[in-house]
């Protein structure tokens, strides 16, 4: 397990709160991620460096992100990324005790999230 992990994930993350859709599963209404959020989730899983030894849930974690969007329209929202790192970088996203989230600006050609995860 490394005490500091740095990586970049290409693509534009989507807001969890703003991208839910209502569907019916076995006759019951459910809210699920939007098609864009599901697509980003798949891309993230491919690009994120899978850690052999996850940061255990007993350790506190600091996350710094600089998110570049394709336009000014989306809200700055890291929640989907934090969820997606669970099981790949750390055991549980509840370990995140410190967050530094920055809007990197607009990069139409290369939207991305630059991510640093550190044990504190």
Residue frames as a rotation matrix with the C-alpha (Angstrom) as fourth column:
UNK 1
0.582 0.813 0.000 0.00
0.813 -0.582 0.000 0.00
0.000 0.000 -1.000 0.00
UNK 2
-0.468 -0.693 0.549 1.36
0.690 -0.674 -0.263 3.39
0.553 0.256 0.793 -0.99
UNK 3
-0.328 0.308 -0.893 0.81
0.753 -0.485 -0.444 6.45
-0.570 -0.818 -0.073 1.24
UNK 4
-0.111 0.281 -0.953 0.27
-0.391 -0.894 -0.218 8.64
-0.914 0.349 0.210 -1.83
UNK 5
-0.295 0.133 0.946 -1.37
0.774 0.614 0.155 7.77
-0.560 0.778 -0.284 -5.14
UNK 6
-0.232 0.168 -0.958 -1.51
-0.387 -0.919 -0.068 10.23
-0.892 0.355 0.279 -8.07
UNK 7
-0.639 0.055 0.767 -3.36
0.642 0.589 0.492 9.63
-0.425 0.807 -0.411 -11.33
UNK 8
-0.665 0.449 -0.597 -5.47
-0.610 -0.788 0.087 11.24
-0.431 0.422 0.797 -14.06
UNK 9
-0.391 0.632 0.669 -8.80
0.614 0.721 -0.322 9.96
-0.686 0.284 -0.670 -15.35
UNK 10
-0.990 0.028 -0.138 -9.85
-0.125 -0.627 0.769 11.29
-0.066 0.778 0.625 -18.74
UNK 11
-0.396 0.917 0.042 -13.46
0.624 0.236 0.745 12.14
0.673 0.321 -0.666 -19.37
UNK 12
-0.567 0.284 0.773 -15.99
-0.481 -0.876 -0.031 14.37
0.669 -0.390 0.633 -17.68
UNK 13
-0.893 0.299 -0.335 -17.44
0.449 0.626 -0.638 13.22
0.019 -0.721 -0.693 -14.37
UNK 14
-0.284 0.885 0.369 -21.16
0.036 -0.375 0.926 13.71
0.958 0.277 0.075 -13.83
UNK 15
-0.608 0.141 0.781 -22.92
-0.757 -0.400 -0.517 14.89
0.239 -0.906 0.350 -10.70
UNK 16
-0.915 0.315 -0.251 -24.52
0.368 0.907 -0.203 12.10
0.163 -0.278 -0.947 -8.70
UNK 17
-0.540 0.732 -0.415 -27.26
0.263 -0.321 -0.910 14.39
-0.799 -0.600 -0.019 -7.45
UNK 18
-0.119 0.497 -0.860 -28.17
-0.672 -0.677 -0.299 15.85
-0.731 0.542 0.415 -10.83
UNK 19
-0.478 -0.179 -0.860 -27.82
-0.854 0.324 0.407 12.73
0.206 0.929 -0.307 -12.90
UNK 20
-0.799 0.291 0.526 -30.20
-0.034 0.851 -0.524 10.25
-0.600 -0.437 -0.670 -11.29
UNK 21
-0.581 0.689 -0.433 -33.08
-0.681 -0.120 0.723 8.83
0.446 0.715 0.538 -13.27
UNK 22
-0.218 0.638 0.739 -36.22
-0.744 0.381 -0.548 7.11
-0.631 -0.670 0.392 -12.11
UNK 23
-0.557 0.080 -0.827 -36.78
-0.599 0.651 0.466 3.57
0.575 0.755 -0.314 -13.37
UNK 24
0.459 0.707 0.538 -39.03
-0.884 0.425 0.196 0.71
-0.089 -0.565 0.820 -12.38
UNK 25
-0.585 -0.653 -0.481 -37.37
-0.613 0.744 -0.265 -2.54
0.531 0.139 -0.836 -11.33
UNK 26
-0.788 0.360 -0.499 -39.64
0.459 0.884 -0.088 -5.50
0.410 -0.299 -0.862 -10.55
UNK 27
0.145 0.980 0.138 -42.54
0.707 -0.200 0.679 -3.11
0.693 -0.001 -0.721 -10.21
UNK 28
0.547 -0.006 -0.837 -40.79
0.742 -0.460 0.488 -0.81
-0.388 -0.888 -0.247 -7.72
UNK 29
0.904 -0.223 0.366 -39.52
0.033 -0.815 -0.578 2.69
0.427 0.534 -0.729 -8.46
UNK 30
0.444 -0.844 -0.301 -35.75
0.763 0.180 0.621 3.11
-0.470 -0.505 0.724 -8.13
UNK 31
0.890 -0.319 -0.327 -33.32
-0.412 -0.869 -0.275 5.95
-0.196 0.379 -0.904 -8.74
UNK 32
0.525 -0.760 0.384 -30.23
0.717 0.638 0.282 4.91
-0.459 0.127 0.879 -10.68
UNK 33
-0.304 -0.746 -0.592 -27.27
0.135 -0.649 0.749 6.70
-0.943 0.147 0.298 -12.24
UNK 34
0.576 0.441 -0.688 -27.78
-0.549 -0.415 -0.725 8.40
-0.606 0.796 0.003 -15.58
UNK 35
0.924 -0.243 0.296 -26.43
0.380 0.672 -0.636 6.80
-0.044 0.700 0.713 -18.76
UNK 36
0.547 -0.753 0.367 -23.59
-0.257 -0.568 -0.782 9.36
0.797 0.333 -0.504 -18.77
UNK 37
0.271 -0.421 0.866 -22.66
-0.962 -0.092 0.256 8.58
-0.028 -0.902 -0.430 -15.15
UNK 38
0.764 0.034 0.644 -22.74
-0.121 0.989 0.090 4.83
-0.634 -0.147 0.759 -15.86
UNK 39
0.855 -0.476 0.207 -20.51
0.322 0.173 -0.931 5.32
0.407 0.863 0.301 -18.91
UNK 40
0.336 -0.746 0.575 -18.07
-0.662 -0.621 -0.420 7.44
0.670 -0.239 -0.703 -16.88
UNK 41
0.531 -0.079 0.843 -18.06
-0.736 0.451 0.506 4.76
-0.420 -0.889 0.182 -14.16
UNK 42
0.901 -0.196 0.388 -16.94
0.330 0.889 -0.317 2.15
-0.282 0.414 0.865 -16.69
UNK 43
0.616 -0.695 0.369 -14.25
0.123 -0.378 -0.917 4.44
0.778 0.611 -0.148 -18.10
UNK 44
0.414 -0.429 0.803 -13.06
-0.858 -0.480 0.186 5.30
0.306 -0.765 -0.567 -14.59
UNK 45
0.759 -0.066 0.647 -12.71
-0.322 0.826 0.462 1.63
-0.566 -0.559 0.606 -13.64
UNK 46
0.825 -0.468 0.316 -10.51
0.543 0.504 -0.671 1.05
0.155 0.725 0.671 -16.70
UNK 47
0.401 -0.672 0.622 -8.27
0.071 -0.654 -0.753 4.09
0.913 0.347 -0.215 -16.11
UNK 48
0.655 -0.110 0.748 -7.95
-0.719 -0.394 0.572 4.15
0.232 -0.913 -0.337 -12.32
UNK 49
-0.295 -0.848 -0.441 -4.79
-0.555 0.528 -0.643 2.39
0.778 0.054 -0.626 -11.07
UNK 50
0.745 0.619 -0.250 -6.08
-0.219 0.580 0.784 -0.60
0.630 -0.530 0.568 -9.12
UNK 51
-0.054 -0.758 0.650 -4.20
-0.949 -0.163 -0.269 -0.99
0.310 -0.631 -0.711 -5.85
UNK 52
-0.300 -0.141 -0.944 -3.10
-0.028 0.990 -0.139 -4.48
0.954 -0.015 -0.301 -4.83
UNK 53
-0.501 0.129 -0.856 -3.42
0.859 0.191 -0.475 -3.47
0.102 -0.973 -0.206 -1.19
UNK 54
0.232 0.686 0.690 -6.31
0.462 -0.702 0.543 -1.08
0.856 0.193 -0.479 -0.64
UNK 55
-0.724 -0.329 0.607 -6.02
-0.318 -0.621 -0.716 1.67
0.612 -0.711 0.345 1.94
UNK 56
-0.609 0.499 -0.617 -7.77
0.695 0.710 -0.112 0.07
0.382 -0.497 -0.779 4.93
UNK 57
0.261 0.855 0.449 -10.90
0.417 -0.519 0.746 1.65
0.870 -0.007 -0.492 6.37
UNK 58
0.595 -0.106 -0.797 -9.06
0.793 -0.086 0.603 2.28
-0.133 -0.991 0.032 9.65
UNK 59
-0.547 -0.832 -0.097 -6.77
0.769 -0.545 0.334 4.82
-0.330 0.108 0.938 7.92
UNK 60
0.439 0.625 -0.645 -7.85
0.279 -0.777 -0.563 8.41
-0.854 0.067 -0.516 7.29
UNK 61
-0.197 -0.416 0.888 -7.51
0.954 0.126 0.271 9.70
-0.225 0.901 0.372 3.75
UNK 62
-0.038 0.116 -0.992 -7.05
-0.109 -0.988 -0.112 13.09
-0.993 0.104 0.051 2.10
UNK 63
0.043 0.108 0.993 -8.19
0.931 0.357 -0.079 13.56
-0.364 0.928 -0.085 -1.50
UNK 64
-0.225 -0.134 -0.965 -7.17
-0.181 -0.967 0.177 16.43
-0.957 0.215 0.194 -3.75
UNK 65
-0.022 0.282 0.959 -8.82
0.889 0.444 -0.110 16.78
-0.457 0.851 -0.261 -7.15
UNK 66
-0.519 -0.018 -0.854 -8.58
-0.364 -0.900 0.240 19.26
-0.773 0.435 0.461 -9.98
UNK 67
-0.098 0.620 0.779 -11.49
0.658 0.627 -0.416 18.67
-0.746 0.472 -0.469 -12.34
UNK 68
-0.811 -0.159 -0.563 -11.48
-0.327 -0.674 0.662 20.01
-0.485 0.721 0.495 -15.91
UNK 69
0.042 0.919 0.392 -14.87
0.281 0.365 -0.887 20.06
-0.959 0.147 -0.243 -17.63
UNK 70
-0.470 -0.137 0.872 -15.73
0.871 0.089 0.483 20.26
-0.144 0.987 0.077 -21.33
UNK 71
-0.104 0.462 0.881 -17.90
0.364 -0.807 0.466 23.34
0.926 0.369 -0.084 -20.63
UNK 72
-0.861 -0.182 0.475 -18.82
-0.298 -0.578 -0.760 25.72
0.413 -0.796 0.444 -17.81
UNK 73
-0.043 0.999 -0.011 -22.24
-0.584 -0.016 0.811 24.14
0.810 0.042 0.585 -17.44
UNK 74
0.273 0.252 -0.928 -21.70
0.405 0.845 0.349 21.26
0.873 -0.471 0.129 -14.95
UNK 75
0.849 -0.003 0.528 -21.54
-0.478 -0.427 0.767 21.79
0.224 -0.904 -0.364 -11.21
UNK 76
-0.306 -0.950 -0.057 -18.22
-0.683 0.261 -0.682 21.03
0.663 -0.170 -0.729 -9.54
UNK 77
0.610 0.587 0.532 -19.00
-0.791 0.490 0.367 17.64
-0.046 -0.644 0.763 -7.98
UNK 78
-0.405 -0.883 -0.237 -16.51
-0.841 0.461 -0.282 15.01
0.358 0.086 -0.930 -6.84
UNK 79
0.019 0.451 0.892 -18.98
-0.860 0.463 -0.215 12.62
-0.510 -0.763 0.397 -5.19
UNK 80
0.925 0.311 -0.218 -19.13
-0.380 0.755 -0.534 10.11
-0.001 0.577 0.817 -8.05
UNK 81
0.243 -0.922 -0.302 -15.33
-0.418 0.182 -0.890 9.92
0.876 0.342 -0.341 -8.21
UNK 82
-0.406 -0.366 0.837 -15.09
-0.909 0.072 -0.409 9.34
0.089 -0.928 -0.362 -4.45
UNK 83
0.483 0.676 0.556 -17.60
-0.671 0.694 -0.261 6.49
-0.563 -0.246 0.789 -4.75
UNK 84
0.899 -0.087 -0.428 -15.77
-0.314 0.555 -0.770 4.97
0.304 0.827 0.472 -7.71
UNK 85
-0.079 -0.996 0.051 -12.42
-0.709 0.020 -0.705 4.85
0.701 -0.091 -0.708 -5.89
UNK 86
0.119 0.202 0.972 -13.97
-0.898 0.440 0.018 2.57
-0.425 -0.875 0.234 -3.27
UNK 87
0.734 0.121 0.668 -12.69
-0.023 0.988 -0.154 -0.95
-0.678 0.098 0.728 -3.82
UNK 88
0.796 -0.511 0.324 -9.96
0.424 0.087 -0.902 0.29
0.432 0.855 0.286 -6.18
UNK 89
-0.067 -0.794 0.604 -7.94
-0.164 -0.588 -0.792 2.74
0.984 -0.152 -0.091 -4.06
UNK 90
-0.776 -0.125 0.618 -9.46
-0.613 -0.078 -0.786 2.44
0.146 -0.989 -0.016 -0.59
UNK 91
-0.894 0.426 -0.140 -11.74
0.446 0.878 -0.176 -0.02
0.048 -0.220 -0.974 1.17
UNK 92
0.105 0.974 -0.201 -14.42
0.990 -0.122 -0.077 2.52
-0.099 -0.190 -0.977 2.07
UNK 93
-0.177 -0.159 0.971 -15.07
0.522 -0.852 -0.044 6.10
0.834 0.499 0.233 0.99
UNK 94
0.892 0.452 -0.017 -15.93
0.222 -0.404 0.888 6.92
0.394 -0.795 -0.460 4.62
UNK 95
0.287 -0.883 -0.372 -12.15
0.920 0.146 0.364 6.97
-0.267 -0.447 0.854 5.14
UNK 96
-0.274 -0.359 0.892 -12.03
0.667 -0.739 -0.093 10.30
0.693 0.570 0.442 3.28
UNK 97
0.256 0.280 -0.925 -11.68
0.932 -0.327 0.159 12.85
-0.258 -0.903 -0.344 6.07
UNK 98
-0.081 -0.346 -0.935 -10.19
0.025 -0.938 0.345 15.72
-0.996 0.004 0.084 4.07
UNK 99
0.290 0.234 0.928 -11.13
0.910 0.232 -0.343 16.98
-0.295 0.944 -0.146 0.60
UNK 100
-0.288 -0.367 -0.885 -9.55
-0.088 -0.910 0.406 19.63
-0.954 0.195 0.230 -1.60
UNK 101
0.058 0.448 0.892 -11.65
0.875 0.408 -0.262 20.01
-0.481 0.796 -0.368 -4.74
UNK 102
-0.384 -0.300 -0.873 -10.74
-0.099 -0.927 0.362 22.53
-0.918 0.225 0.326 -7.43
UNK 103
0.808 0.550 0.214 -12.32
0.242 0.021 -0.970 23.54
-0.538 0.835 -0.116 -10.72
UNK 104
-0.149 -0.963 0.224 -9.48
0.605 0.091 0.791 23.25
-0.783 0.253 0.569 -13.21
UNK 105
-0.442 0.070 -0.894 -11.27
-0.537 -0.819 0.201 25.18
-0.718 0.569 0.400 -15.91
UNK 106
0.721 0.692 0.000 -12.71
-0.339 0.354 -0.872 24.34
-0.604 0.629 0.490 -19.31
UNK 107
-0.566 -0.807 -0.165 -10.82
-0.588 0.255 0.768 21.95
-0.578 0.532 -0.619 -21.56
UNK 108
0.414 0.852 -0.320 -13.15
-0.820 0.197 -0.538 20.92
-0.395 0.485 0.780 -24.39
UNK 109
0.278 -0.396 -0.875 -10.53
-0.715 0.523 -0.464 18.61
0.642 0.754 -0.138 -25.92
UNK 110
-0.388 -0.561 -0.732 -9.39
0.113 0.759 -0.642 16.91
0.915 -0.332 -0.231 -22.72
UNK 111
0.389 0.526 0.756 -11.87
-0.747 -0.300 0.593 16.97
0.539 -0.796 0.277 -19.81
UNK 112
-0.046 -0.519 -0.853 -10.32
0.234 0.825 -0.515 15.08
0.971 -0.223 0.083 -16.90
UNK 113
0.934 0.185 0.305 -9.85
-0.259 -0.235 0.937 14.68
0.245 -0.954 -0.172 -13.18
UNK 114
-0.110 -0.986 -0.124 -6.36
-0.177 0.142 -0.974 14.96
0.978 -0.085 -0.190 -11.73
UNK 115
0.821 0.566 0.077 -6.47
-0.257 0.245 0.935 13.04
0.510 -0.787 0.346 -8.44
UNK 116
-0.455 -0.891 -0.008 -4.13
-0.340 0.181 -0.923 12.68
0.823 -0.417 -0.385 -5.47
UNK 117
0.764 0.633 -0.126 -5.05
-0.167 0.382 0.909 10.32
0.623 -0.673 0.398 -2.61
UNK 118
-0.357 -0.922 0.151 -2.93
-0.338 -0.023 -0.941 10.43
0.871 -0.387 -0.303 0.52
UNK 119
0.287 0.317 -0.904 -3.02
0.742 0.523 0.419 8.67
0.606 -0.791 -0.085 3.87
UNK 120
0.071 -0.223 0.972 -3.11
-0.345 -0.920 -0.185 11.28
0.936 -0.323 -0.143 6.67
